[in-house]
């Protein structure tokens, strides 16, 4: 009976250890994808702000020339 319990615990530990790395790596990849999409959104909003600033500068240049 004790031998069965020990074998069961060893098999359970092997199963947990074999599935843990795949689960952890999958979670890491999902987190990386979220970070890259957040970086893309921040970059896009920064580009739009820069475009707005350039547009305002061009309007001021045209206004001062007139």
N, CA, C and O atoms as a Maestro MAE file, in Angstrom:
{
 s_m_m2io_version
 :::
 2.0.0
}

f_m_ct {
 s_m_title
 :::
 protein
 m_atom[264] {
  # First column is atom index #
  i_m_mmod_type
  r_m_x_coord
  r_m_y_coord
  r_m_z_coord
  i_m_residue_number
  s_m_chain_name
  s_m_pdb_residue_name
  s_m_pdb_atom_name
  i_m_atomic_number
  :::
  1 25 0.815 -1.188 0.000 1 A "UNK " " N  " 7
  2 3 0.000 0.000 0.000 1 A "UNK " " CA " 6
  3 2 0.866 1.262 0.000 1 A "UNK " " C  " 6
  4 15 0.586 2.210 -0.734 1 A "UNK " " O  " 8
  5 25 1.908 1.271 0.816 2 A "UNK " " N  " 7
  6 3 2.807 2.421 0.864 2 A "UNK " " CA " 6
  7 2 3.551 2.565 -0.451 2 A "UNK " " C  " 6
  8 15 3.824 3.679 -0.898 2 A "UNK " " O  " 8
  9 25 3.881 1.431 -1.075 3 A "UNK " " N  " 7
  10 3 4.576 1.472 -2.362 3 A "UNK " " CA " 6
  11 2 3.687 2.103 -3.430 3 A "UNK " " C  " 6
  12 15 4.169 2.883 -4.252 3 A "UNK " " O  " 8
  13 25 2.399 1.775 -3.428 4 A "UNK " " N  " 7
  14 3 1.453 2.364 -4.373 4 A "UNK " " CA " 6
  15 2 1.339 3.863 -4.185 4 A "UNK " " C  " 6
  16 15 1.262 4.613 -5.158 4 A "UNK " " O  " 8
  17 25 1.327 4.302 -2.935 5 A "UNK " " N  " 7
  18 3 1.247 5.730 -2.641 5 A "UNK " " CA " 6
  19 2 2.494 6.461 -3.122 5 A "UNK " " C  " 6
  20 15 2.401 7.552 -3.683 5 A "UNK " " O  " 8
  21 25 3.653 5.865 -2.904 6 A "UNK " " N  " 7
  22 3 4.912 6.476 -3.338 6 A "UNK " " CA " 6
  23 2 4.969 6.553 -4.863 6 A "UNK " " C  " 6
  24 15 5.362 7.575 -5.425 6 A "UNK " " O  " 8
  25 25 4.570 5.457 -5.531 7 A "UNK " " N  " 7
  26 3 4.570 5.447 -7.004 7 A "UNK " " CA " 6
  27 2 3.596 6.499 -7.525 7 A "UNK " " C  " 6
  28 15 3.912 7.216 -8.475 7 A "UNK " " O  " 8
  29 25 2.414 6.602 -6.914 8 A "UNK " " N  " 7
  30 3 1.425 7.592 -7.339 8 A "UNK " " CA " 6
  31 2 1.968 9.015 -7.175 8 A "UNK " " C  " 6
  32 15 1.790 9.848 -8.064 8 A "UNK " " O  " 8
  33 25 2.624 9.298 -6.056 9 A "UNK " " N  " 7
  34 3 3.197 10.627 -5.833 9 A "UNK " " CA " 6
  35 2 4.293 10.942 -6.850 9 A "UNK " " C  " 6
  36 15 4.383 12.065 -7.346 9 A "UNK " " O  " 8
  37 25 5.119 9.950 -7.158 10 A "UNK " " N  " 7
  38 3 6.190 10.160 -8.142 10 A "UNK " " CA " 6
  39 2 5.599 10.423 -9.520 10 A "UNK " " C  " 6
  40 15 6.049 11.326 -10.225 10 A "UNK " " O  " 8
  41 25 4.588 9.638 -9.913 11 A "UNK " " N  " 7
  42 3 3.952 9.856 -11.220 11 A "UNK " " CA " 6
  43 2 3.283 11.233 -11.284 11 A "UNK " " C  " 6
  44 15 3.358 11.920 -12.303 11 A "UNK " " O  " 8
  45 25 2.640 11.623 -10.205 12 A "UNK " " N  " 7
  46 3 1.995 12.932 -10.179 12 A "UNK " " CA " 6
  47 2 3.027 14.056 -10.293 12 A "UNK " " C  " 6
  48 15 2.800 15.039 -10.999 12 A "UNK " " O  " 8
  49 25 4.140 13.913 -9.611 13 A "UNK " " N  " 7
  50 3 5.202 14.916 -9.689 13 A "UNK " " CA " 6
  51 2 5.770 14.997 -11.098 13 A "UNK " " C  " 6
  52 15 6.043 16.089 -11.596 13 A "UNK " " O  " 8
  53 25 5.951 13.847 -11.745 14 A "UNK " " N  " 7
  54 3 6.463 13.838 -13.121 14 A "UNK " " CA " 6
  55 2 5.483 14.539 -14.055 14 A "UNK " " C  " 6
  56 15 5.894 15.326 -14.907 14 A "UNK " " O  " 8
  57 25 4.194 14.259 -13.900 15 A "UNK " " N  " 7
  58 3 3.199 14.906 -14.753 15 A "UNK " " CA " 6
  59 2 3.171 16.418 -14.542 15 A "UNK " " C  " 6
  60 15 3.115 17.182 -15.506 15 A "UNK " " O  " 8
  61 25 3.209 16.843 -13.300 16 A "UNK " " N  " 7
  62 3 3.187 18.282 -13.011 16 A "UNK " " CA " 6
  63 2 4.422 18.958 -13.586 16 A "UNK " " C  " 6
  64 15 4.325 20.023 -14.196 16 A "UNK " " O  " 8
  65 25 5.573 18.344 -13.394 17 A "UNK " " N  " 7
  66 3 6.810 18.950 -13.891 17 A "UNK " " CA " 6
  67 2 6.896 18.933 -15.410 17 A "UNK " " C  " 6
  68 15 7.539 19.803 -15.997 17 A "UNK " " O  " 8
  69 25 6.265 17.969 -16.054 18 A "UNK " " N  " 7
  70 3 6.330 17.927 -17.515 18 A "UNK " " CA " 6
  71 2 5.389 18.948 -18.145 18 A "UNK " " C  " 6
  72 15 5.677 19.459 -19.227 18 A "UNK " " O  " 8
  73 25 4.266 19.256 -17.487 19 A "UNK " " N  " 7
  74 3 3.334 20.227 -18.053 19 A "UNK " " CA " 6
  75 2 3.627 21.657 -17.617 19 A "UNK " " C  " 6
  76 15 3.214 22.595 -18.299 19 A "UNK " " O  " 8
  77 25 4.313 21.849 -16.524 20 A "UNK " " N  " 7
  78 3 4.582 23.197 -16.020 20 A "UNK " " CA " 6
  79 2 5.372 24.056 -17.005 20 A "UNK " " C  " 6
  80 15 4.983 25.202 -17.228 20 A "UNK " " O  " 8
  81 25 6.466 23.565 -17.612 21 A "UNK " " N  " 7
  82 3 7.213 24.436 -18.531 21 A "UNK " " CA " 6
  83 2 6.394 24.878 -19.737 21 A "UNK " " C  " 6
  84 15 6.514 26.025 -20.167 21 A "UNK " " O  " 8
  85 25 5.563 23.997 -20.296 22 A "UNK " " N  " 7
  86 3 4.774 24.398 -21.457 22 A "UNK " " CA " 6
  87 2 3.742 25.445 -21.065 22 A "UNK " " C  " 6
  88 15 3.477 26.370 -21.833 22 A "UNK " " O  " 8
  89 25 3.163 25.311 -19.891 23 A "UNK " " N  " 7
  90 3 2.193 26.295 -19.423 23 A "UNK " " CA " 6
  91 2 2.869 27.629 -19.156 23 A "UNK " " C  " 6
  92 15 2.338 28.680 -19.515 23 A "UNK " " O  " 8
  93 25 4.032 27.591 -18.529 24 A "UNK " " N  " 7
  94 3 4.739 28.831 -18.229 24 A "UNK " " CA " 6
  95 2 5.187 29.537 -19.500 24 A "UNK " " C  " 6
  96 15 5.091 30.761 -19.591 24 A "UNK " " O  " 8
  97 25 5.674 28.788 -20.479 25 A "UNK " " N  " 7
  98 3 6.131 29.427 -21.715 25 A "UNK " " CA " 6
  99 2 4.959 30.002 -22.490 25 A "UNK " " C  " 6
  100 15 5.089 31.051 -23.121 25 A "UNK " " O  " 8
  101 25 3.817 29.330 -22.451 26 A "UNK " " N  " 7
  102 3 2.644 29.851 -23.141 26 A "UNK " " CA " 6
  103 2 2.201 31.160 -22.494 26 A "UNK " " C  " 6
  104 15 1.861 32.117 -23.188 26 A "UNK " " O  " 8
  105 25 2.205 31.196 -21.192 27 A "UNK " " N  " 7
  106 3 1.834 32.416 -20.490 27 A "UNK " " CA " 6
  107 2 2.817 33.537 -20.820 27 A "UNK " " C  " 6
  108 15 2.409 34.681 -21.016 27 A "UNK " " O  " 8
  109 25 4.103 33.215 -20.883 28 A "UNK " " N  " 7
  110 3 5.113 34.214 -21.213 28 A "UNK " " CA " 6
  111 2 4.876 34.769 -22.617 28 A "UNK " " C  " 6
  112 15 4.993 35.976 -22.828 28 A "UNK " " O  " 8
  113 25 4.543 33.902 -23.582 29 A "UNK " " N  " 7
  114 3 4.288 34.372 -24.941 29 A "UNK " " CA " 6
  115 2 3.061 35.269 -24.989 29 A "UNK " " C  " 6
  116 15 3.060 36.286 -25.683 29 A "UNK " " O  " 8
  117 25 2.017 34.898 -24.254 30 A "UNK " " N  " 7
  118 3 0.823 35.733 -24.244 30 A "UNK " " CA " 6
  119 2 1.126 37.102 -23.645 30 A "UNK " " C  " 6
  120 15 0.632 38.118 -24.134 30 A "UNK " " O  " 8
  121 25 1.939 37.131 -22.583 31 A "UNK " " N  " 7
  122 3 2.316 38.411 -21.990 31 A "UNK " " CA " 6
  123 2 3.153 39.232 -22.958 31 A "UNK " " C  " 6
  124 15 2.998 40.452 -23.022 31 A "UNK " " O  " 8
  125 25 4.039 38.586 -23.713 32 A "UNK " " N  " 7
  126 3 4.861 39.306 -24.687 32 A "UNK " " CA " 6
  127 2 3.989 39.929 -25.761 32 A "UNK " " C  " 6
  128 15 4.221 41.064 -26.178 32 A "UNK " " O  " 8
  129 25 2.972 39.176 -26.215 33 A "UNK " " N  " 7
  130 3 2.084 39.707 -27.242 33 A "UNK " " CA " 6
  131 2 1.310 40.905 -26.711 33 A "UNK " " C  " 6
  132 15 1.113 41.882 -27.433 33 A "UNK " " O  " 8
  133 25 0.864 40.843 -25.450 34 A "UNK " " N  " 7
  134 3 0.157 41.988 -24.876 34 A "UNK " " CA " 6
  135 2 1.060 43.202 -24.793 34 A "UNK " " C  " 6
  136 15 0.638 44.315 -25.107 34 A "UNK " " O  " 8
  137 25 2.294 43.000 -24.376 35 A "UNK " " N  " 7
  138 3 3.227 44.125 -24.270 35 A "UNK " " CA " 6
  139 2 3.503 44.725 -25.637 35 A "UNK " " C  " 6
  140 15 3.567 45.947 -25.773 35 A "UNK " " O  " 8
  141 25 3.669 43.879 -26.661 36 A "UNK " " N  " 7
  142 3 3.972 44.417 -27.983 36 A "UNK " " CA " 6
  143 2 2.782 45.191 -28.529 36 A "UNK " " C  " 6
  144 15 2.968 46.206 -29.201 36 A "UNK " " O  " 8
  145 25 1.550 44.729 -28.251 37 A "UNK " " N  " 7
  146 3 0.389 45.479 -28.723 37 A "UNK " " CA " 6
  147 2 0.260 46.794 -27.964 37 A "UNK " " C  " 6
  148 15 -0.129 47.805 -28.550 37 A "UNK " " O  " 8
  149 25 0.583 46.799 -26.654 38 A "UNK " " N  " 7
  150 3 0.567 48.050 -25.894 38 A "UNK " " CA " 6
  151 2 1.611 49.018 -26.431 38 A "UNK " " C  " 6
  152 15 1.346 50.215 -26.544 38 A "UNK " " O  " 8
  153 25 2.799 48.512 -26.765 39 A "UNK " " N  " 7
  154 3 3.845 49.364 -27.330 39 A "UNK " " CA " 6
  155 2 3.402 49.928 -28.667 39 A "UNK " " C  " 6
  156 15 3.678 51.088 -28.971 39 A "UNK " " O  " 8
  157 25 2.712 49.114 -29.477 40 A "UNK " " N  " 7
  158 3 2.228 49.576 -30.775 40 A "UNK " " CA " 6
  159 2 1.216 50.699 -30.585 40 A "UNK " " C  " 6
  160 15 1.256 51.705 -31.295 40 A "UNK " " O  " 8
  161 25 0.307 50.525 -29.623 41 A "UNK " " N  " 7
  162 3 -0.712 51.550 -29.381 41 A "UNK " " CA " 6
  163 2 -0.059 52.839 -28.892 41 A "UNK " " C  " 6
  164 15 -0.433 53.925 -29.336 41 A "UNK " " O  " 8
  165 25 0.906 52.736 -27.988 42 A "UNK " " N  " 7
  166 3 1.594 53.928 -27.500 42 A "UNK " " CA " 6
  167 2 2.359 54.603 -28.627 42 A "UNK " " C  " 6
  168 15 2.381 55.830 -28.716 42 A "UNK " " O  " 8
  169 25 2.982 53.814 -29.485 43 A "UNK " " N  " 7
  170 3 3.728 54.371 -30.606 43 A "UNK " " CA " 6
  171 2 2.789 55.076 -31.574 43 A "UNK " " C  " 6
  172 15 3.103 56.152 -32.082 43 A "UNK " " O  " 8
  173 25 1.641 54.467 -31.826 44 A "UNK " " N  " 7
  174 3 0.666 55.059 -32.733 44 A "UNK " " CA " 6
  175 2 0.136 56.372 -32.176 44 A "UNK " " C  " 6
  176 15 0.021 57.355 -32.908 44 A "UNK " " O  " 8
  177 25 -0.188 56.398 -30.888 45 A "UNK " " N  " 7
  178 3 -0.700 57.642 -30.315 45 A "UNK " " CA " 6
  179 2 0.391 58.714 -30.313 45 A "UNK " " C  " 6
  180 15 0.099 59.895 -30.503 45 A "UNK " " O  " 8
  181 25 1.644 58.310 -30.100 46 A "UNK " " N  " 7
  182 3 2.747 59.261 -30.164 46 A "UNK " " CA " 6
  183 2 2.911 59.820 -31.565 46 A "UNK " " C  " 6
  184 15 3.170 61.011 -31.736 46 A "UNK " " O  " 8
  185 25 2.758 58.954 -32.582 47 A "UNK " " N  " 7
  186 3 2.849 59.407 -33.969 47 A "UNK " " CA " 6
  187 2 1.726 60.384 -34.297 47 A "UNK " " C  " 6
  188 15 1.941 61.385 -34.981 47 A "UNK " " O  " 8
  189 25 0.530 60.087 -33.803 48 A "UNK " " N  " 7
  190 3 -0.594 60.982 -34.073 48 A "UNK " " CA " 6
  191 2 -0.398 62.332 -33.397 48 A "UNK " " C  " 6
  192 15 -0.738 63.370 -33.966 48 A "UNK " " O  " 8
  193 25 0.147 62.323 -32.191 49 A "UNK " " N  " 7
  194 3 0.427 63.589 -31.509 49 A "UNK " " CA " 6
  195 2 1.475 64.384 -32.279 49 A "UNK " " C  " 6
  196 15 1.352 65.599 -32.434 49 A "UNK " " O  " 8
  197 25 2.501 63.698 -32.757 50 A "UNK " " N  " 7
  198 3 3.552 64.377 -33.516 50 A "UNK " " CA " 6
  199 2 2.980 64.956 -34.805 50 A "UNK " " C  " 6
  200 15 3.337 66.066 -35.197 50 A "UNK " " O  " 8
  201 25 2.100 64.216 -35.461 51 A "UNK " " N  " 7
  202 3 1.477 64.712 -36.684 51 A "UNK " " CA " 6
  203 2 0.633 65.953 -36.386 51 A "UNK " " C  " 6
  204 15 0.629 66.903 -37.169 51 A "UNK " " O  " 8
  205 25 -0.073 65.946 -35.270 52 A "UNK " " N  " 7
  206 3 -0.879 67.102 -34.882 52 A "UNK " " CA " 6
  207 2 0.007 68.311 -34.604 52 A "UNK " " C  " 6
  208 15 -0.328 69.430 -34.994 52 A "UNK " " O  " 8
  209 25 1.122 68.095 -33.941 53 A "UNK " " N  " 7
  210 3 2.058 69.186 -33.650 53 A "UNK " " CA " 6
  211 2 2.615 69.765 -34.946 53 A "UNK " " C  " 6
  212 15 2.693 70.985 -35.097 53 A "UNK " " O  " 8
  213 25 3.002 68.904 -35.877 54 A "UNK " " N  " 7
  214 3 3.532 69.376 -37.163 54 A "UNK " " CA " 6
  215 2 2.468 70.169 -37.919 54 A "UNK " " C  " 6
  216 15 2.770 71.176 -38.559 54 A "UNK " " O  " 8
  217 25 1.226 69.707 -37.840 55 A "UNK " " N  " 7
  218 3 0.135 70.418 -38.504 55 A "UNK " " CA " 6
  219 2 -0.039 71.817 -37.898 55 A "UNK " " C  " 6
  220 15 -0.242 72.789 -38.626 55 A "UNK " " O  " 8
  221 25 0.039 71.914 -36.581 56 A "UNK " " N  " 7
  222 3 -0.084 73.216 -35.918 56 A "UNK " " CA " 6
  223 2 1.072 74.143 -36.301 56 A "UNK " " C  " 6
  224 15 0.869 75.337 -36.518 56 A "UNK " " O  " 8
  225 25 2.279 73.589 -36.384 57 A "UNK " " N  " 7
  226 3 3.444 74.396 -36.782 57 A "UNK " " CA " 6
  227 2 3.269 74.922 -38.194 57 A "UNK " " C  " 6
  228 15 3.552 76.090 -38.460 57 A "UNK " " O  " 8
  229 25 2.806 74.076 -39.100 58 A "UNK " " N  " 7
  230 3 2.587 74.517 -40.486 58 A "UNK " " CA " 6
  231 2 1.506 75.591 -40.553 58 A "UNK " " C  " 6
  232 15 1.621 76.532 -41.339 58 A "UNK " " O  " 8
  233 25 0.462 75.464 -39.742 59 A "UNK " " N  " 7
  234 3 -0.574 76.501 -39.712 59 A "UNK " " CA " 6
  235 2 -0.008 77.826 -39.227 59 A "UNK " " C  " 6
  236 15 -0.338 78.881 -39.768 59 A "UNK " " O  " 8
  237 25 0.849 77.775 -38.203 60 A "UNK " " N  " 7
  238 3 1.464 79.011 -37.704 60 A "UNK " " CA " 6
  239 2 2.377 79.633 -38.755 60 A "UNK " " C  " 6
  240 15 2.404 80.854 -38.907 60 A "UNK " " O  " 8
  241 25 3.127 78.800 -39.482 61 A "UNK " " N  " 7
  242 3 4.007 79.322 -40.535 61 A "UNK " " CA " 6
  243 2 3.196 80.009 -41.620 61 A "UNK " " C  " 6
  244 15 3.555 81.093 -42.080 61 A "UNK " " O  " 8
  245 25 2.092 79.371 -42.031 62 A "UNK " " N  " 7
  246 3 1.247 79.978 -43.062 62 A "UNK " " CA " 6
  247 2 0.618 81.271 -42.560 62 A "UNK " " C  " 6
  248 15 0.481 82.233 -43.316 62 A "UNK " " O  " 8
  249 25 0.234 81.295 -41.287 63 A "UNK " " N  " 7
  250 3 -0.401 82.496 -40.727 63 A "UNK " " CA " 6
  251 2 0.594 83.648 -40.637 63 A "UNK " " C  " 6
  252 15 0.218 84.800 -40.853 63 A "UNK " " O  " 8
  253 25 1.850 83.358 -40.324 64 A "UNK " " N  " 7
  254 3 2.836 84.435 -40.211 64 A "UNK " " CA " 6
  255 2 3.271 84.938 -41.580 64 A "UNK " " C  " 6
  256 15 3.678 86.094 -41.703 64 A "UNK " " O  " 8
  257 25 3.196 84.098 -42.615 65 A "UNK " " N  " 7
  258 3 3.570 84.538 -43.965 65 A "UNK " " CA " 6
  259 2 2.517 85.460 -44.558 65 A "UNK " " C  " 6
  260 15 2.846 86.335 -45.358 65 A "UNK " " O  " 8
  261 25 1.267 85.281 -44.181 66 A "UNK " " N  " 7
  262 3 0.184 86.065 -44.791 66 A "UNK " " CA " 6
  263 2 0.159 87.490 -44.338 66 A "UNK " " C  " 6
  264 15 -0.698 88.261 -44.770 66 A "UNK " " O  " 8
  :::
 }
 m_bond[263] {
  # First column is bond index #
  i_m_from
  i_m_to
  i_m_order
  :::
  1 1 2 1
  2 2 3 1
  3 3 4 2
  4 3 5 1
  5 5 6 1
  6 6 7 1
  7 7 8 2
  8 7 9 1
  9 9 10 1
  10 10 11 1
  11 11 12 2
  12 11 13 1
  13 13 14 1
  14 14 15 1
  15 15 16 2
  16 15 17 1
  17 17 18 1
  18 18 19 1
  19 19 20 2
  20 19 21 1
  21 21 22 1
  22 22 23 1
  23 23 24 2
  24 23 25 1
  25 25 26 1
  26 26 27 1
  27 27 28 2
  28 27 29 1
  29 29 30 1
  30 30 31 1
  31 31 32 2
  32 31 33 1
  33 33 34 1
  34 34 35 1
  35 35 36 2
  36 35 37 1
  37 37 38 1
  38 38 39 1
  39 39 40 2
  40 39 41 1
  41 41 42 1
  42 42 43 1
  43 43 44 2
  44 43 45 1
  45 45 46 1
  46 46 47 1
  47 47 48 2
  48 47 49 1
  49 49 50 1
  50 50 51 1
  51 51 52 2
  52 51 53 1
  53 53 54 1
  54 54 55 1
  55 55 56 2
  56 55 57 1
  57 57 58 1
  58 58 59 1
  59 59 60 2
  60 59 61 1
  61 61 62 1
  62 62 63 1
  63 63 64 2
  64 63 65 1
  65 65 66 1
  66 66 67 1
  67 67 68 2
  68 67 69 1
  69 69 70 1
  70 70 71 1
  71 71 72 2
  72 71 73 1
  73 73 74 1
  74 74 75 1
  75 75 76 2
  76 75 77 1
  77 77 78 1
  78 78 79 1
  79 79 80 2
  80 79 81 1
  81 81 82 1
  82 82 83 1
  83 83 84 2
  84 83 85 1
  85 85 86 1
  86 86 87 1
  87 87 88 2
  88 87 89 1
  89 89 90 1
  90 90 91 1
  91 91 92 2
  92 91 93 1
  93 93 94 1
  94 94 95 1
  95 95 96 2
  96 95 97 1
  97 97 98 1
  98 98 99 1
  99 99 100 2
  100 99 101 1
  101 101 102 1
  102 102 103 1
  103 103 104 2
  104 103 105 1
  105 105 106 1
  106 106 107 1
  107 107 108 2
  108 107 109 1
  109 109 110 1
  110 110 111 1
  111 111 112 2
  112 111 113 1
  113 113 114 1
  114 114 115 1
  115 115 116 2
  116 115 117 1
  117 117 118 1
  118 118 119 1
  119 119 120 2
  120 119 121 1
  121 121 122 1
  122 122 123 1
  123 123 124 2
  124 123 125 1
  125 125 126 1
  126 126 127 1
  127 127 128 2
  128 127 129 1
  129 129 130 1
  130 130 131 1
  131 131 132 2
  132 131 133 1
  133 133 134 1
  134 134 135 1
  135 135 136 2
  136 135 137 1
  137 137 138 1
  138 138 139 1
  139 139 140 2
  140 139 141 1
  141 141 142 1
  142 142 143 1
  143 143 144 2
  144 143 145 1
  145 145 146 1
  146 146 147 1
  147 147 148 2
  148 147 149 1
  149 149 150 1
  150 150 151 1
  151 151 152 2
  152 151 153 1
  153 153 154 1
  154 154 155 1
  155 155 156 2
  156 155 157 1
  157 157 158 1
  158 158 159 1
  159 159 160 2
  160 159 161 1
  161 161 162 1
  162 162 163 1
  163 163 164 2
  164 163 165 1
  165 165 166 1
  166 166 167 1
  167 167 168 2
  168 167 169 1
  169 169 170 1
  170 170 171 1
  171 171 172 2
  172 171 173 1
  173 173 174 1
  174 174 175 1
  175 175 176 2
  176 175 177 1
  177 177 178 1
  178 178 179 1
  179 179 180 2
  180 179 181 1
  181 181 182 1
  182 182 183 1
  183 183 184 2
  184 183 185 1
  185 185 186 1
  186 186 187 1
  187 187 188 2
  188 187 189 1
  189 189 190 1
  190 190 191 1
  191 191 192 2
  192 191 193 1
  193 193 194 1
  194 194 195 1
  195 195 196 2
  196 195 197 1
  197 197 198 1
  198 198 199 1
  199 199 200 2
  200 199 201 1
  201 201 202 1
  202 202 203 1
  203 203 204 2
  204 203 205 1
  205 205 206 1
  206 206 207 1
  207 207 208 2
  208 207 209 1
  209 209 210 1
  210 210 211 1
  211 211 212 2
  212 211 213 1
  213 213 214 1
  214 214 215 1
  215 215 216 2
  216 215 217 1
  217 217 218 1
  218 218 219 1
  219 219 220 2
  220 219 221 1
  221 221 222 1
  222 222 223 1
  223 223 224 2
  224 223 225 1
  225 225 226 1
  226 226 227 1
  227 227 228 2
  228 227 229 1
  229 229 230 1
  230 230 231 1
  231 231 232 2
  232 231 233 1
  233 233 234 1
  234 234 235 1
  235 235 236 2
  236 235 237 1
  237 237 238 1
  238 238 239 1
  239 239 240 2
  240 239 241 1
  241 241 242 1
  242 242 243 1
  243 243 244 2
  244 243 245 1
  245 245 246 1
  246 246 247 1
  247 247 248 2
  248 247 249 1
  249 249 250 1
  250 250 251 1
  251 251 252 2
  252 251 253 1
  253 253 254 1
  254 254 255 1
  255 255 256 2
  256 255 257 1
  257 257 258 1
  258 258 259 1
  259 259 260 2
  260 259 261 1
  261 261 262 1
  262 262 263 1
  263 263 264 2
  :::
 }
}
